[in-house]
Amino acid sequence: MMQLLEGFLAFDYDITFASTATKTEFSATLSDLGIKEVGILLNDASFDGFVSQLKPEVVIFDRFMVEEQFGWRVAQICPDSLLILNTEDLHSLRESRQLCFKKGEEWSILKWLQQDKTKRELASIFRSDLTLVVSTYERELLKEVTGVRAELLLHLPFLLDKVSESLINQFPKFKERKDFISFGNGKHAPNIDSFHYLIEEIWPTIKKKLPQSNLHIYGAYLPKMVQQLHNPAQGLLIHGWTHNLNQVIQKSRIVLAPLRFGAGIKGKLIDAMQNGTPSITTNIGVEGMGDFKLWPGKIANNPQNFAKEAVDLCNNENDWLQAQKNGIELINEHYNKEFLMERLMTRIEGIKESLVDHRSYNVIGTMLQHQTMAAAKYMGKWIEEKNRKN
């Protein structure tokens, strides 16, 4: 979201950021960027007056739950506004995989399609004029399986600066680095599972082969069950949140990310590439991010292979240097923010020029916008009236 905001600022957009969320100590101060911040309420008619006065040309909903709450209000009050859904990742996909994992079942596309949340997320996609997806896998899944027209989708991964030669030269060298690192937000279920899997099933084998090595784990909001695994005698160092993640990644020789479920593309693996640090991850980790054969590190899907790949890469400087090079090339070729934002702006302008026709061809979307199918609208109005009486 921060990358999108900065991208729109670069194209001289006047931005208002409206949110129902309560600010925390980790919240960005958007006003420093010249962005107006507005607090809004759920199921409250005050939003109608706010958006009527604002009259936005483009509205971006951050994830489908926000579109469910506010999309019908924007469509009703500002029918000419271009409606964009920013998926971040397909939440229904991540949730269905997590559910199958917990049940010990093999995940399938059919099981994903049967989820209630999948239907809600797809409805939000169809109601929108354009949906941004970060993963090539998810783009193809929506096109080939659910029938979402290509004109309604745009592959827009992370928007990143190129890794320059001068920055590469500043990276610590192979022999200047040591230890392994894993990191991620403690409120994200795939991260917590990954930490437990790594510590309990993978790390003992690595530690046996490399007794002088340590595993450093970083992340905000780490639950007690992860913090309690801190054990310096076994080389397990649980640090929690860090003020300078880039620095600790650059000090490390390898990033370990044994993800067993999830969706979208993985920010932790992007962070590894940007800091010149190879990674070991799984098929879920690399999904939708690039060519498996040129992955900047290794891919393994069981504890024994994962540990073996980690040890081998840690000991082989030539392979490590090639992995670092692959990561930098992947960032520079596929995540170039200037190219990606130009593509987004071109798509936005094209849709704006023929918005009526664009919507007419989106037959399912027009059906869902129709009042007889607008369940979210009438549920919101019912809650609003209930709150008023209370």
Protein Blocks (a to p, Z undefined) as FASTA:
>chain_A
ZZmmmmmmmnopacddddfbdcdfkbccfklnopacddddehiaklmmmmmmnopabdcd
ehjklmmmmmmmmmmmmmmbccdddekpafklmmmmmmmmmnopacdfklmmmpmklmmm
mmmmmmpmbdcdfbfklmmmmmmmnopafklpccdddddddddfklmmmpccfklpgcjd
ddddfkbmklmmmmmmmmmmmmmmmmmmmmmbccddddehiafklmmmgcfknopacebj
afblmlmmmmpmbdcdddfbdedjdfklmmmmmnopacdddfklmgopacfklcgbdddf
bfklmmmmmmmmmmmmklmmmmmmmmmmmmmmmmcfklmmmmmmmmmmmmmmmmmmmmmm
mmmlmmmmpmklmmmlmmmmmmmmmmmmZZ
